[in-house]
Amino acid sequence: MSLPAPFFTSFSSRTPSVSFSSHSPSPLLYPFHRRRRLALNPRKCKSPKSSSSSISASIPGTNVESLKLTYLEGNSWLWDVNGVIILVDPILVGNLDFCVPWLYDAAKKVLTNFRLENLPDIDFLLITQSLDDHCHVKTLKPLSEKLPDLPVFSTPNAESIISPLFRNATYLEPGQASDFEGRNGAEVNILATAGPVLGPPWQRPENGYIITSRSSGLKLYYEPHCVYDKLFLQKYKADIIITPVIKQLLPFFTLVSGQEDAVHLAKLLQAKYIVPMKNGDLNSKGILSSIVRSKGTVESFKEFLTKELPDARVLEPRPGTSLEILTSSLAL
């Protein structure tokens, strides 16, 4: 869930214009190392020693490689793009409370013991937005103390938070891109896209991203509010999109979009796979928590999607479990 900027700046969240060209780790907490693979076809391969699982899918027109997505609840993810390990919007220390716990205070439901020390080796950190549910200072400060030279790619809106903590930060405006080479030699391209405007009308939009594997061409799109610039995105495609599909609403205000907007996003990017995230599914309390309501379900989203994009598949993540998508090259 994301608090709207009115609680801090201004009550405004819109689709932007195109103006911007020490716990001992368990196997569950090392989702990239041990897993049980479930194929999208009826065949299943089981390993009695594994404690997490992944789904294998093939994407036409790409070289064979692996994409692993591990949901850490809220807006947090671990991605493995052909061996490049990316930590996204992490909340791993304390609760999410925006420094106003009387207004909103949330804890994870499943990964209650996941800590910084349980992370695998990270290649870079990715930050989508400047608010605490994406740029979580209680997590980023100890992370920076451990890894001050960790490369960071972020919205410029979070520069005042990131710059005092990390030495190697790149700030991408919507439309800007950067290449990155992982420790294993694999390369990815990070393209910033326009997300919601969380503040006054003149404020720069927050970021979504398209991550492209240079070796296979596989493209992953992520934006955690399901808010996007249609004119900008119509120039691009993505094999996989990660998006909320359940709306989170305040009276007269949409905190997080989804449902038919997520379907339109999938159509716009011609996605083959949609990974729905439940970023409002937290144990929460406080005034705001009592008035936020959800609209729609994953099942109702699937019904919308079937009508509009019948060939697309929905892959539902489980917190702490590696969702693996295997790309493959098919003869045309």
C-alpha positions as CSV (number, residue, x, y, z in Angstrom):
1,M,0.0,0.0,0.0
2,S,1.2,3.5,-0.6
3,L,0.2,6.6,1.3
4,P,-0.9,9.4,-1.0
5,A,1.2,12.5,-0.9
6,P,-1.6,14.6,0.6
7,F,-0.6,13.3,4.0
8,F,2.8,14.9,3.4
9,T,2.5,17.3,0.5
10,S,-0.6,17.5,-1.7
11,F,-3.6,15.3,-2.4
12,S,-2.9,14.4,-5.9
13,S,-2.0,11.2,-7.8
14,R,-2.4,11.2,-11.6
15,T,-1.2,9.5,-14.7
16,P,1.7,11.8,-15.7
17,S,2.0,13.7,-19.0
18,V,4.8,13.0,-21.5
19,S,6.8,16.0,-20.3
20,F,9.6,13.8,-19.0
21,S,11.7,12.5,-22.5
22,S,20.3,-11.9,12.7
23,H,18.5,-14.8,12.1
24,S,20.1,-18.0,10.8
25,P,18.9,-18.2,7.2
26,S,16.6,-21.1,6.2
27,P,16.1,-22.5,2.7
28,L,13.0,-20.4,2.3
29,L,15.0,-17.3,2.7
30,Y,17.4,-18.4,0.0
31,P,14.8,-18.7,-2.7
32,F,17.4,-18.7,-5.6
33,H,19.4,-21.6,-4.2
34,R,16.8,-24.3,-3.4
35,R,13.4,-24.7,-5.0
36,R,10.8,-27.0,-6.4
37,R,10.0,-26.5,-10.1
38,L,6.4,-26.7,-11.3
39,A,5.9,-26.7,-15.0
40,L,3.0,-24.8,-16.6
41,N,2.1,-28.0,-18.4
42,P,0.7,-30.8,-16.3
43,R,4.1,-32.5,-15.6
44,K,5.6,-31.8,-12.2
45,C,9.1,-32.3,-11.0
46,K,9.4,-32.6,-7.2
47,S,12.3,-32.5,-4.9
48,P,11.7,-33.7,-1.3
49,K,14.5,-31.5,0.0
50,S,13.3,-28.2,-1.3
51,S,11.2,-25.8,0.6
52,S,10.3,-23.3,-2.1
53,S,9.0,-23.6,-5.6
54,S,9.2,-22.1,-9.0
55,I,7.1,-22.1,-12.2
56,S,8.8,-22.9,-15.5
57,A,7.5,-21.2,-18.6
58,S,8.9,-20.7,-22.0
59,I,9.0,-17.5,-23.9
60,P,9.3,-17.7,-27.7
61,G,12.0,-15.8,-29.5
62,T,14.5,-15.6,-26.7
63,N,17.7,-17.4,-26.0
64,V,17.5,-20.0,-23.2
65,E,18.0,-18.4,-19.8
66,S,16.3,-18.1,-16.4
67,L,14.3,-15.3,-14.8
68,K,13.5,-15.8,-11.1
69,L,11.0,-13.6,-9.2
70,T,10.8,-13.8,-5.5
71,Y,8.0,-11.8,-3.8
72,L,9.0,-10.4,-0.4
73,E,5.5,-8.9,0.3
74,G,4.4,-5.3,0.1
75,N,6.3,-3.7,-2.8
76,S,9.5,-5.7,-2.2
77,W,11.1,-8.2,-4.6
78,L,14.2,-10.1,-5.4
79,W,14.8,-10.7,-9.1
80,D,17.4,-12.9,-10.8
81,V,17.7,-11.9,-14.4
82,N,20.1,-14.4,-15.9
83,G,22.2,-14.3,-12.8
84,V,22.0,-10.5,-12.2
85,I,20.4,-10.2,-8.7
86,I,18.2,-7.2,-8.2
87,L,16.7,-6.0,-4.9
88,V,13.6,-3.9,-5.4
89,D,12.0,-1.5,-2.9
90,P,13.1,-3.5,0.1
91,I,11.4,-3.4,3.5
92,L,13.4,-5.7,5.7
93,V,13.9,-3.8,8.9
94,G,10.9,-3.0,11.1
95,N,7.4,-2.1,10.1
96,L,6.1,0.2,7.4
97,D,4.7,3.3,9.2
98,F,5.8,6.4,7.2
99,C,7.1,7.7,10.5
100,V,3.4,8.2,11.6
101,P,2.4,4.9,13.1
102,W,-0.8,6.3,14.5
103,L,-1.9,6.9,10.9
104,Y,-0.6,3.7,9.4
105,D,1.5,0.8,10.7
106,A,1.9,-2.4,8.7
107,A,3.9,-5.7,9.1
108,K,4.4,-8.6,6.7
109,K,2.1,-11.6,7.1
110,V,4.4,-14.4,5.9
111,L,8.1,-13.4,5.8
112,T,8.2,-12.1,9.4
113,N,11.7,-13.4,10.0
114,F,13.3,-12.3,6.7
115,R,16.3,-10.1,7.5
116,L,19.0,-8.3,5.6
117,E,21.5,-11.0,6.4
118,N,19.2,-13.5,4.6
119,L,19.7,-11.8,1.3
120,P,21.8,-13.4,-1.4
121,D,24.6,-11.4,-3.0
122,I,23.0,-8.4,-4.6
123,D,24.1,-6.8,-7.9
124,F,22.1,-3.7,-7.6
125,L,19.2,-2.0,-5.8
126,L,16.2,-0.6,-7.6
127,I,13.9,2.1,-6.2
128,T,10.7,3.1,-7.8
129,Q,9.3,5.8,-5.6
130,S,10.4,8.2,-2.9
131,L,7.9,7.4,-0.2
132,D,8.6,5.0,2.6
133,D,6.8,2.0,1.2
134,H,9.4,2.0,-1.6
135,C,12.3,3.9,-0.2
136,H,12.3,2.5,3.3
137,V,14.9,4.4,5.4
138,K,14.9,1.9,8.2
139,T,16.0,-0.7,5.7
140,L,18.2,1.3,3.5
141,K,20.4,2.8,6.3
142,P,21.7,-0.6,7.6
143,L,21.9,-1.9,4.1
144,S,24.1,1.0,3.1
145,E,26.3,0.4,6.2
146,K,26.9,-3.1,5.0
147,L,27.1,-2.3,1.3
148,P,27.9,1.4,0.8
149,D,29.1,0.8,-2.7
150,L,26.1,-1.1,-3.8
151,P,24.9,0.2,-7.2
152,V,21.5,1.9,-6.9
153,F,19.1,2.9,-9.7
154,S,16.4,5.2,-8.5
155,T,13.8,7.8,-9.3
156,P,15.4,11.3,-8.8
157,N,12.6,12.0,-6.3
158,A,14.5,9.8,-3.8
159,E,17.9,11.4,-4.3
160,S,17.8,13.3,-1.0
161,I,17.3,9.9,0.8
162,I,19.7,7.8,-1.3
163,S,22.6,10.1,-1.8
164,P,23.6,10.3,1.9
165,L,23.6,6.5,2.1
166,F,25.0,5.0,-1.1
167,R,28.1,6.1,-3.0
168,N,27.1,4.6,-6.4
169,A,23.6,5.9,-7.3
170,T,22.2,6.6,-10.8
171,Y,19.0,8.6,-11.0
172,L,16.9,7.9,-14.0
173,E,14.2,10.3,-15.3
174,P,11.3,8.6,-17.1
175,G,12.6,7.9,-20.6
176,Q,16.2,7.6,-19.5
177,A,18.1,4.2,-19.5
178,S,21.3,2.7,-18.2
179,D,23.2,-0.5,-18.9
180,F,24.5,-2.7,-16.1
181,E,26.9,-5.6,-16.1
182,G,26.5,-8.1,-13.3
183,R,29.3,-9.9,-11.5
184,N,28.7,-13.0,-13.7
185,G,29.1,-10.9,-16.9
186,A,25.5,-10.9,-17.8
187,E,24.1,-7.5,-18.9
188,V,20.8,-5.8,-18.4
189,N,19.3,-2.5,-19.5
190,I,17.3,-0.5,-17.0
191,L,14.7,1.9,-18.7
192,A,12.7,4.2,-16.4
193,T,9.1,4.7,-17.3
194,A,6.6,7.2,-15.8
195,G,4.6,6.1,-12.8
196,P,2.2,8.2,-10.6
197,V,2.6,11.8,-9.6
198,L,2.5,11.8,-5.8
199,G,2.5,15.5,-5.1
200,P,1.7,18.8,-6.7
201,P,1.0,18.9,-10.5
202,W,4.5,20.2,-11.3
203,Q,6.3,17.4,-9.5
204,R,8.2,14.8,-11.5
205,P,6.4,11.4,-11.7
206,E,7.7,8.4,-9.8
207,N,9.2,5.5,-11.8
208,G,8.3,2.2,-13.3
209,Y,11.0,0.2,-15.1
210,I,11.5,-2.1,-18.0
211,I,14.4,-4.4,-17.4
212,T,15.8,-6.0,-20.5
213,S,18.3,-9.0,-20.6
214,R,20.9,-8.1,-23.2
215,S,21.6,-11.8,-24.0
216,S,18.0,-12.9,-24.6
217,G,16.0,-9.8,-25.2
218,L,13.6,-10.8,-22.4
219,K,11.8,-7.8,-21.0
220,L,10.3,-7.4,-17.5
221,Y,8.0,-4.4,-16.7
222,Y,7.3,-3.3,-13.1
223,E,5.4,-0.4,-11.6
224,P,3.8,-0.9,-8.2
225,H,0.7,1.3,-8.5
226,C,-0.6,0.2,-11.9
227,V,-0.3,3.8,-13.1
228,Y,1.4,4.4,-16.4
229,D,1.8,6.8,-19.3
230,K,0.0,5.2,-22.3
231,L,1.6,7.3,-24.9
232,F,5.1,6.5,-23.6
233,L,4.5,2.7,-23.2
234,Q,2.9,2.2,-26.6
235,K,6.5,2.3,-28.0
236,Y,7.5,-0.7,-25.9
237,K,6.7,-4.4,-25.3
238,A,7.3,-6.6,-22.3
239,D,7.2,-10.3,-22.0
240,I,6.3,-10.2,-18.3
241,I,4.7,-7.5,-16.2
242,I,4.5,-7.3,-12.5
243,T,1.6,-5.2,-11.4
244,P,-1.1,-4.8,-8.7
245,V,-4.4,-6.1,-9.9
246,I,-6.5,-5.4,-6.7
247,K,-7.4,-1.7,-6.3
248,Q,-6.9,0.0,-3.0
249,L,-9.2,2.9,-2.5
250,L,-9.8,5.7,0.0
251,P,-13.1,7.7,-0.2
252,F,-12.9,9.6,-3.5
253,F,-9.3,8.6,-4.1
254,T,-7.4,5.7,-5.6
255,L,-4.3,4.7,-3.8
256,V,-3.4,1.8,-6.1
257,S,-5.1,0.9,-9.3
258,G,-5.6,-2.6,-10.9
259,Q,-8.4,-4.7,-12.4
260,E,-9.3,-3.4,-15.9
261,D,-6.4,-0.9,-15.7
262,A,-4.0,-3.9,-15.3
263,V,-5.6,-5.6,-18.3
264,H,-5.1,-2.5,-20.4
265,L,-1.5,-2.4,-19.3
266,A,-1.0,-6.0,-20.4
267,K,-2.6,-5.3,-23.8
268,L,-0.5,-2.2,-24.3
269,L,2.7,-4.0,-23.6
270,Q,1.5,-7.3,-25.3
271,A,2.6,-9.2,-22.3
272,K,2.7,-13.0,-22.3
273,Y,2.8,-13.4,-18.5
274,I,1.3,-11.2,-15.8
275,V,2.5,-11.6,-12.2
276,P,-0.1,-10.0,-9.8
277,M,1.2,-8.5,-6.6
278,K,-0.9,-8.0,-3.5
279,N,0.9,-5.0,-2.1
280,G,-2.0,-4.2,0.2
281,D,-2.0,-7.6,1.8
282,L,-0.3,-6.7,5.1
283,N,-1.1,-6.8,8.8
284,S,-2.0,-3.2,9.2
285,K,-3.5,-0.9,11.8
286,G,-4.0,2.9,12.2
287,I,-6.6,5.4,11.0
288,L,-5.7,5.0,7.4
289,S,-5.9,1.2,7.5
290,S,-9.5,1.4,8.8
291,I,-10.8,3.4,5.9
292,V,-8.9,1.8,3.0
293,R,-10.9,-0.7,1.0
294,S,-10.1,-3.2,-1.7
295,K,-11.9,-3.5,-5.0
296,G,-11.6,-6.7,-7.1
297,T,-9.8,-9.9,-6.7
298,V,-7.2,-11.9,-8.7
299,E,-10.0,-14.1,-10.0
300,S,-12.0,-11.1,-11.3
301,F,-8.8,-9.8,-12.9
302,K,-8.4,-13.1,-14.7
303,E,-11.9,-12.9,-16.0
304,F,-11.2,-9.4,-17.5
305,L,-7.9,-10.6,-18.9
306,T,-9.4,-13.7,-20.6
307,K,-11.8,-11.5,-22.5
308,E,-9.2,-9.0,-23.6
309,L,-6.0,-11.0,-23.8
310,P,-6.9,-14.7,-23.9
311,D,-3.4,-16.0,-24.6
312,A,-1.8,-14.3,-21.6
313,R,-1.1,-16.3,-18.5
314,V,-1.3,-15.3,-14.9
315,L,1.5,-16.5,-12.6
316,E,0.6,-16.0,-8.9
317,P,3.6,-15.5,-6.6
318,R,3.9,-16.8,-3.1
319,P,5.9,-14.8,-0.6
320,G,9.4,-16.2,-0.2
321,T,9.0,-18.6,-3.1
322,S,11.0,-18.4,-6.3
323,L,8.8,-18.0,-9.4
324,E,11.1,-19.1,-12.2
325,I,10.4,-18.4,-15.9
326,L,12.6,-20.2,-18.3
327,T,13.0,-18.5,-21.7
328,S,13.6,-20.6,-24.8
329,S,14.4,-20.0,-28.4
330,L,11.8,-21.4,-30.8
331,A,12.3,-21.7,-34.6
332,L,10.1,-19.3,-36.5
